[in-house]
Amino acid sequence: MIDQLGPGTDDRLALGQRVVAMVLFTGPHGGAYAEQVVVPAASVVPAPEGTDSPAAATLLMNAMTARLALDTLAGRCRVGRLPQ
């Protein structure tokens, strides 16, 4: 949930809004296991309506995993053939 917004944050985010964010374990914006984090607005998306917090928290990592798999396989897939 958004507690504060930094200067220049666009209007797609609002105080009190349920959100999920891609938070790295290290670096200036680290702390994925923290109760509160400060992250760039570009790393934040609204939590989907109807999802509970544990489910919403997994969405970005699952999406990144799927994207990595598709990127990895893209050069090896052919129509009608599975990658070797």
N, CA, C and O atoms as CSV, one atom per row, in Angstrom:
chain,resi,resn,atom,element,x,y,z
A,1,MET,N,N,0.842,-1.165,0.000
A,1,MET,CA,C,0.000,0.000,0.000
A,1,MET,C,C,0.895,1.237,0.000
A,1,MET,O,O,1.905,1.278,0.702
A,2,ILE,N,N,0.530,2.216,-0.768
A,2,ILE,CA,C,1.349,3.424,-0.872
A,2,ILE,C,C,1.100,4.330,0.330
A,2,ILE,O,O,-0.024,4.766,0.582
A,3,ASP,N,N,2.190,4.604,1.073
A,3,ASP,CA,C,2.128,5.503,2.232
A,3,ASP,C,C,2.540,6.925,1.875
A,3,ASP,O,O,2.039,7.890,2.453
A,4,GLN,N,N,3.459,7.045,0.917
A,4,GLN,CA,C,3.943,8.364,0.497
A,4,GLN,C,C,4.292,8.312,-0.982
A,4,GLN,O,O,4.634,7.261,-1.524
A,5,LEU,N,N,4.197,9.468,-1.616
A,5,LEU,CA,C,4.600,9.595,-3.015
A,5,LEU,C,C,5.690,10.646,-3.119
A,5,LEU,O,O,5.622,11.690,-2.470
A,6,GLY,N,N,6.684,10.370,-3.930
A,6,GLY,CA,C,7.756,11.331,-4.128
A,6,GLY,C,C,7.355,12.415,-5.104
A,6,GLY,O,O,6.342,12.300,-5.794
A,7,PRO,N,N,8.150,13.465,-5.158
A,7,PRO,CA,C,7.864,14.556,-6.086
A,7,PRO,C,C,7.931,14.066,-7.532
A,7,PRO,O,O,8.798,13.272,-7.898
A,8,GLY,N,N,7.005,14.553,-8.335
A,8,GLY,CA,C,7.003,14.207,-9.751
A,8,GLY,C,C,6.374,12.867,-10.077
A,8,GLY,O,O,6.404,12.446,-11.233
A,9,THR,N,N,5.799,12.176,-9.084
A,9,THR,CA,C,5.150,10.894,-9.362
A,9,THR,C,C,3.900,11.143,-10.194
A,9,THR,O,O,3.114,12.042,-9.895
A,10,ASP,N,N,3.723,10.340,-11.242
A,10,ASP,CA,C,2.565,10.568,-12.116
A,10,ASP,C,C,1.261,10.164,-11.429
A,10,ASP,O,O,1.273,9.585,-10.343
A,11,ASP,N,N,0.144,10.474,-12.072
A,11,ASP,CA,C,-1.157,10.284,-11.445
A,11,ASP,C,C,-1.715,8.863,-11.530
A,11,ASP,O,O,-2.869,8.645,-11.162
A,12,ARG,N,N,-0.940,7.898,-12.000
A,12,ARG,CA,C,-1.424,6.517,-12.013
A,12,ARG,C,C,-1.311,5.867,-10.637
A,12,ARG,O,O,-1.873,4.795,-10.409
A,13,LEU,N,N,-0.585,6.512,-9.718
A,13,LEU,CA,C,-0.420,6.005,-8.357
A,13,LEU,C,C,-1.042,6.989,-7.379
A,13,LEU,O,O,-1.001,8.201,-7.591
A,14,ALA,N,N,-1.627,6.449,-6.287
A,14,ALA,CA,C,-2.290,7.308,-5.304
A,14,ALA,C,C,-2.019,6.798,-3.891
A,14,ALA,O,O,-1.789,5.606,-3.685
A,15,LEU,N,N,-2.048,7.698,-2.938
A,15,LEU,CA,C,-1.899,7.320,-1.535
A,15,LEU,C,C,-2.964,6.293,-1.173
A,15,LEU,O,O,-4.123,6.428,-1.564
A,16,GLY,N,N,-2.568,5.269,-0.427
A,16,GLY,CA,C,-3.494,4.238,0.008
A,16,GLY,C,C,-3.762,3.143,-1.002
A,16,GLY,O,O,-4.439,2.165,-0.682
A,17,GLN,N,N,-3.255,3.279,-2.201
A,17,GLN,CA,C,-3.483,2.299,-3.271
A,17,GLN,C,C,-2.710,1.015,-2.996
A,17,GLN,O,O,-1.554,1.056,-2.574
A,18,ARG,N,N,-3.361,-0.139,-3.239
A,18,ARG,CA,C,-2.664,-1.434,-3.151
A,18,ARG,C,C,-1.821,-1.601,-4.405
A,18,ARG,O,O,-2.327,-1.467,-5.519
A,19,VAL,N,N,-0.550,-1.889,-4.230
A,19,VAL,CA,C,0.363,-2.027,-5.353
A,19,VAL,C,C,1.300,-3.200,-5.139
A,19,VAL,O,O,1.415,-3.732,-4.035
A,20,VAL,N,N,1.960,-3.591,-6.204
A,20,VAL,CA,C,3.072,-4.529,-6.136
A,20,VAL,C,C,4.244,-3.872,-6.845
A,20,VAL,O,O,4.060,-3.034,-7.728
A,21,ALA,N,N,5.456,-4.263,-6.448
A,21,ALA,CA,C,6.639,-3.641,-7.040
A,21,ALA,C,C,7.725,-4.678,-7.228
A,21,ALA,O,O,7.827,-5.634,-6.459
A,22,MET,N,N,8.529,-4.487,-8.246
A,22,MET,CA,C,9.705,-5.317,-8.448
A,22,MET,C,C,10.807,-4.721,-7.582
A,22,MET,O,O,11.318,-3.638,-7.867
A,23,VAL,N,N,11.164,-5.433,-6.532
A,23,VAL,CA,C,12.170,-4.960,-5.579
A,23,VAL,C,C,13.330,-5.934,-5.595
A,23,VAL,O,O,13.143,-7.132,-5.383
A,24,LEU,N,N,14.523,-5.428,-5.846
A,24,LEU,CA,C,15.712,-6.274,-5.857
A,24,LEU,C,C,16.200,-6.500,-4.436
A,24,LEU,O,O,15.893,-5.719,-3.535
A,25,PHE,N,N,16.956,-7.563,-4.239
A,25,PHE,CA,C,17.476,-7.887,-2.909
A,25,PHE,C,C,18.628,-6.975,-2.502
A,25,PHE,O,O,18.872,-6.774,-1.313
A,26,THR,N,N,19.326,-6.429,-3.475
A,26,THR,CA,C,20.487,-5.591,-3.180
A,26,THR,C,C,20.370,-4.274,-3.929
A,26,THR,O,O,19.442,-4.074,-4.712
A,27,GLY,N,N,21.300,-3.396,-3.687
A,27,GLY,CA,C,21.321,-2.119,-4.390
A,27,GLY,C,C,20.635,-1.028,-3.601
A,27,GLY,O,O,20.192,-1.255,-2.475
A,28,PRO,N,N,20.543,0.152,-4.182
A,28,PRO,CA,C,20.001,1.299,-3.447
A,28,PRO,C,C,18.529,1.147,-3.087
A,28,PRO,O,O,18.056,1.794,-2.153
A,29,HIS,N,N,17.802,0.310,-3.806
A,29,HIS,CA,C,16.378,0.127,-3.521
A,29,HIS,C,C,16.110,-1.290,-3.035
A,29,HIS,O,O,15.014,-1.811,-3.242
A,30,GLY,N,N,17.090,-1.927,-2.390
A,30,GLY,CA,C,16.955,-3.296,-1.913
A,30,GLY,C,C,16.004,-3.399,-0.738
A,30,GLY,O,O,15.548,-2.388,-0.203
A,31,GLY,N,N,15.711,-4.618,-0.344
A,31,GLY,CA,C,14.877,-4.849,0.817
A,31,GLY,C,C,13.584,-5.561,0.491
A,31,GLY,O,O,12.529,-5.195,1.010
A,32,ALA,N,N,13.642,-6.575,-0.362
A,32,ALA,CA,C,12.426,-7.257,-0.794
A,32,ALA,C,C,11.646,-7.877,0.362
A,32,ALA,O,O,10.441,-8.090,0.236
A,33,TYR,N,N,12.298,-8.169,1.474
A,33,TYR,CA,C,11.604,-8.780,2.604
A,33,TYR,C,C,11.223,-7.762,3.672
A,33,TYR,O,O,10.717,-8.142,4.728
A,34,ALA,N,N,11.450,-6.505,3.424
A,34,ALA,CA,C,11.134,-5.457,4.396
A,34,ALA,C,C,9.632,-5.191,4.431
A,34,ALA,O,O,8.921,-5.464,3.464
A,35,GLU,N,N,9.164,-4.660,5.543
A,35,GLU,CA,C,7.753,-4.289,5.643
A,35,GLU,C,C,7.438,-3.065,4.797
A,35,GLU,O,O,6.333,-2.944,4.267
A,36,GLN,N,N,8.400,-2.157,4.665
A,36,GLN,CA,C,8.231,-0.966,3.840
A,36,GLN,C,C,9.492,-0.771,3.013
A,36,GLN,O,O,10.603,-1.011,3.485
A,37,VAL,N,N,9.308,-0.335,1.778
A,37,VAL,CA,C,10.441,-0.067,0.896
A,37,VAL,C,C,10.201,1.228,0.149
A,37,VAL,O,O,9.067,1.688,0.014
A,38,VAL,N,N,11.278,1.803,-0.330
A,38,VAL,CA,C,11.215,2.969,-1.202
A,38,VAL,C,C,11.699,2.493,-2.569
A,38,VAL,O,O,12.816,1.993,-2.701
A,39,VAL,N,N,10.857,2.651,-3.574
A,39,VAL,CA,C,11.200,2.182,-4.913
A,39,VAL,C,C,10.833,3.247,-5.937
A,39,VAL,O,O,9.965,4.082,-5.684
A,40,PRO,N,N,11.492,3.220,-7.093
A,40,PRO,CA,C,11.107,4.138,-8.165
A,40,PRO,C,C,9.672,3.846,-8.616
A,40,PRO,O,O,9.252,2.689,-8.638
A,41,ALA,N,N,8.934,4.873,-8.970
A,41,ALA,CA,C,7.550,4.706,-9.420
A,41,ALA,C,C,7.460,3.769,-10.617
A,41,ALA,O,O,6.452,3.081,-10.783
A,42,ALA,N,N,8.482,3.731,-11.443
A,42,ALA,CA,C,8.470,2.858,-12.617
A,42,ALA,C,C,8.459,1.377,-12.240
A,42,ALA,O,O,8.113,0.535,-13.069
A,43,SER,N,N,8.832,1.047,-11.000
A,43,SER,CA,C,8.850,-0.344,-10.536
A,43,SER,C,C,7.537,-0.770,-9.905
A,43,SER,O,O,7.418,-1.903,-9.439
A,44,VAL,N,N,6.549,0.116,-9.882
A,44,VAL,CA,C,5.304,-0.119,-9.158
A,44,VAL,C,C,4.128,-0.216,-10.127
A,44,VAL,O,O,3.999,0.582,-11.056
A,45,VAL,N,N,3.270,-1.216,-9.887
A,45,VAL,CA,C,2.017,-1.343,-10.642
A,45,VAL,C,C,0.879,-1.604,-9.664
A,45,VAL,O,O,1.100,-2.185,-8.602
A,46,PRO,N,N,-0.333,-1.183,-10.008
A,46,PRO,CA,C,-1.473,-1.460,-9.130
A,46,PRO,C,C,-1.683,-2.964,-8.961
A,46,PRO,O,O,-1.522,-3.725,-9.916
A,47,ALA,N,N,-2.039,-3.389,-7.761
A,47,ALA,CA,C,-2.380,-4.794,-7.528
A,47,ALA,C,C,-3.713,-5.068,-8.212
A,47,ALA,O,O,-4.630,-4.253,-8.113
A,48,PRO,N,N,-3.838,-6.189,-8.899
A,48,PRO,CA,C,-5.100,-6.497,-9.572
A,48,PRO,C,C,-6.258,-6.606,-8.577
A,48,PRO,O,O,-6.110,-7.177,-7.497
A,49,GLU,N,N,-7.395,-6.060,-8.951
A,49,GLU,CA,C,-8.596,-6.166,-8.120
A,49,GLU,C,C,-8.949,-7.641,-7.944
A,49,GLU,O,O,-8.826,-8.434,-8.878
A,50,GLY,N,N,-9.380,-7.992,-6.762
A,50,GLY,CA,C,-9.818,-9.357,-6.504
A,50,GLY,C,C,-8.720,-10.319,-6.120
A,50,GLY,O,O,-8.994,-11.490,-5.857
A,51,THR,N,N,-7.477,-9.854,-6.080
A,51,THR,CA,C,-6.386,-10.730,-5.642
A,51,THR,C,C,-6.022,-10.377,-4.209
A,51,THR,O,O,-6.026,-9.209,-3.819
A,52,ASP,N,N,-5.706,-11.410,-3.429
A,52,ASP,CA,C,-5.245,-11.133,-2.077
A,52,ASP,C,C,-3.767,-10.763,-2.143
A,52,ASP,O,O,-3.125,-10.941,-3.177
A,53,SER,N,N,-3.238,-10.257,-1.058
A,53,SER,CA,C,-1.856,-9.765,-1.065
A,53,SER,C,C,-0.827,-10.844,-1.392
A,53,SER,O,O,0.078,-10.576,-2.183
A,54,PRO,N,N,-0.917,-12.067,-0.820
A,54,PRO,CA,C,0.078,-13.090,-1.195
A,54,PRO,C,C,0.069,-13.410,-2.690
A,54,PRO,O,O,1.130,-13.574,-3.294
A,55,ALA,N,N,-1.114,-13.500,-3.288
A,55,ALA,CA,C,-1.182,-13.790,-4.723
A,55,ALA,C,C,-0.649,-12.620,-5.536
A,55,ALA,O,O,0.103,-12.820,-6.490
A,56,ALA,N,N,-1.027,-11.412,-5.173
A,56,ALA,CA,C,-0.553,-10.232,-5.898
A,56,ALA,C,C,0.965,-10.112,-5.827
A,56,ALA,O,O,1.608,-9.698,-6.792
A,57,ALA,N,N,1.534,-10.477,-4.676
A,57,ALA,CA,C,2.981,-10.353,-4.485
A,57,ALA,C,C,3.772,-11.262,-5.415
A,57,ALA,O,O,4.939,-10.982,-5.690
A,58,THR,N,N,3.176,-12.337,-5.905
A,58,THR,CA,C,3.898,-13.271,-6.773
A,58,THR,C,C,3.817,-12.910,-8.253
A,58,THR,O,O,4.575,-13.450,-9.059
A,59,LEU,N,N,2.921,-12.017,-8.620
A,59,LEU,CA,C,2.646,-11.778,-10.034
A,59,LEU,C,C,3.850,-11.294,-10.833
A,59,LEU,O,O,4.111,-11.814,-11.918
A,60,LEU,N,N,4.581,-10.322,-10.328
A,60,LEU,CA,C,5.699,-9.779,-11.107
A,60,LEU,C,C,6.821,-10.790,-11.284
A,60,LEU,O,O,7.407,-10.878,-12.363
A,61,MET,N,N,7.132,-11.557,-10.235
A,61,MET,CA,C,8.196,-12.565,-10.370
A,61,MET,C,C,7.763,-13.661,-11.347
A,61,MET,O,O,8.572,-14.132,-12.147
A,62,ASN,N,N,6.497,-14.067,-11.285
A,62,ASN,CA,C,6.011,-15.068,-12.237
A,62,ASN,C,C,6.064,-14.535,-13.663
A,62,ASN,O,O,6.428,-15.264,-14.586
A,63,ALA,N,N,5.705,-13.278,-13.847
A,63,ALA,CA,C,5.753,-12.673,-15.174
A,63,ALA,C,C,7.189,-12.597,-15.685
A,63,ALA,O,O,7.448,-12.878,-16.855
A,64,MET,N,N,8.116,-12.219,-14.816
A,64,MET,CA,C,9.524,-12.135,-15.230
A,64,MET,C,C,10.070,-13.522,-15.595
A,64,MET,O,O,10.844,-13.652,-16.544
A,65,THR,N,N,9.674,-14.544,-14.854
A,65,THR,CA,C,10.108,-15.912,-15.152
A,65,THR,C,C,9.577,-16.362,-16.502
A,65,THR,O,O,10.310,-16.953,-17.296
A,66,ALA,N,N,8.308,-16.085,-16.765
A,66,ALA,CA,C,7.722,-16.456,-18.059
A,66,ALA,C,C,8.408,-15.711,-19.198
A,66,ALA,O,O,8.690,-16.298,-20.243
A,67,ARG,N,N,8.679,-14.426,-19.004
A,67,ARG,CA,C,9.342,-13.632,-20.047
A,67,ARG,C,C,10.739,-14.165,-20.325
A,67,ARG,O,O,11.140,-14.266,-21.485
A,68,LEU,N,N,11.485,-14.508,-19.281
A,68,LEU,CA,C,12.826,-15.059,-19.463
A,68,LEU,C,C,12.763,-16.374,-20.241
A,68,LEU,O,O,13.581,-16.612,-21.129
A,69,ALA,N,N,11.794,-17.224,-19.907
A,69,ALA,CA,C,11.645,-18.493,-20.626
A,69,ALA,C,C,11.337,-18.253,-22.098
A,69,ALA,O,O,11.915,-18.905,-22.968
A,70,LEU,N,N,10.433,-17.322,-22.381
A,70,LEU,CA,C,10.094,-17.031,-23.776
A,70,LEU,C,C,11.282,-16.441,-24.528
A,70,LEU,O,O,11.532,-16.800,-25.679
A,71,ASP,N,N,12.016,-15.535,-23.880
A,71,ASP,CA,C,13.196,-14.950,-24.527
A,71,ASP,C,C,14.257,-16.010,-24.790
A,71,ASP,O,O,14.910,-15.998,-25.834
A,72,THR,N,N,14.427,-16.923,-23.847
A,72,THR,CA,C,15.435,-17.978,-23.984
A,72,THR,C,C,15.077,-18.933,-25.115
A,72,THR,O,O,15.943,-19.354,-25.882
A,73,LEU,N,N,13.803,-19.269,-25.212
A,73,LEU,CA,C,13.371,-20.231,-26.222
A,73,LEU,C,C,13.112,-19.619,-27.594
A,73,LEU,O,O,13.035,-20.350,-28.582
A,74,ALA,N,N,12.978,-18.328,-27.680
A,74,ALA,CA,C,12.569,-17.670,-28.922
A,74,ALA,C,C,13.448,-18.023,-30.111
A,74,ALA,O,O,12.943,-18.230,-31.214
A,75,GLY,N,N,14.717,-18.093,-29.906
A,75,GLY,CA,C,15.615,-18.383,-31.013
A,75,GLY,C,C,15.674,-19.853,-31.371
A,75,GLY,O,O,16.237,-20.206,-32.406
A,76,ARG,N,N,15.108,-20.720,-30.543
A,76,ARG,CA,C,15.211,-22.157,-30.772
A,76,ARG,C,C,13.906,-22.801,-31.208
A,76,ARG,O,O,13.904,-23.961,-31.618
A,77,CYS,N,N,12.808,-22.084,-31.129
A,77,CYS,CA,C,11.496,-22.653,-31.483
A,77,CYS,C,C,11.221,-22.488,-32.969
A,77,CYS,O,O,11.545,-21.462,-33.567
A,78,ARG,N,N,10.629,-23.494,-33.540
A,78,ARG,CA,C,10.191,-23.456,-34.928
A,78,ARG,C,C,8.759,-23.964,-34.973
A,78,ARG,O,O,8.367,-24.772,-34.130
A,79,VAL,N,N,7.985,-23.516,-35.922
A,79,VAL,CA,C,6.612,-23.964,-36.056
A,79,VAL,C,C,6.586,-25.478,-36.221
A,79,VAL,O,O,7.247,-26.029,-37.101
A,80,GLY,N,N,5.818,-26.142,-35.368
A,80,GLY,CA,C,5.659,-27.606,-35.465
A,80,GLY,C,C,6.764,-28.401,-34.821
A,80,GLY,O,O,6.728,-29.631,-34.871
A,81,ARG,N,N,7.763,-27.747,-34.207
A,81,ARG,CA,C,8.881,-28.472,-33.583
A,81,ARG,C,C,9.136,-27.922,-32.193
A,81,ARG,O,O,9.074,-26.712,-31.980
A,82,LEU,N,N,9.418,-28.791,-31.262
A,82,LEU,CA,C,9.826,-28.384,-29.926
A,82,LEU,C,C,11.321,-28.118,-29.921
A,82,LEU,O,O,12.047,-28.722,-30.711
A,83,PRO,N,N,11.802,-27.235,-29.058
A,83,PRO,CA,C,13.249,-26.983,-29.003
A,83,PRO,C,C,13.992,-28.222,-28.534
A,83,PRO,O,O,13.483,-28.983,-27.711
A,84,GLN,N,N,15.164,-28.419,-29.043
A,84,GLN,CA,C,16.001,-29.562,-28.659
A,84,GLN,C,C,16.907,-29.218,-27.512
A,84,GLN,O,O,17.679,-30.064,-27.061
